[in-house]
Amino acid sequence: MDEDDPVVTELDGDFEAQPWQWDARRSDGWIFVSLPEELSDDLRLAAGEPRGFGSVRVGVRLGGSAWETSVFPDKERGVFVLPLKKAVRVAEGVEVGEPVRVAVRLLRG
């Protein structure tokens, strides 16, 4: 890390995004939201050494649902993507293409 780079020790982010379906696994029903570029960059800096597949552990809140999961780097989009579990999508009435408000928090350890 360059000495001019900021050191992020705590990270929370709140954003609005449109859920999208992963074309490569359409039959499996994988639905994601893309994190904003700035939040993705901050996560990369704050997370340190990446986990498997470059993933970063996060806590998530969408509506009244909260859970812990990982976000994954999407080389095509240049940002992290967050998978939305079916149980959450059903509970919160999430539809592909309809904006949702999401909060994420970096988890340590």
Secondary structure, DSSP 8 states (H G I E B T S, - for coil): --TTS---S--EEEEEE--EE-GGGGGGT-EEEE--HHHHHHHHHHH-S--GGG-EEEEEEETTEEEEEEEEEETTTTEEEEE--HHHHHHHT--TTS-EEEEEEE---
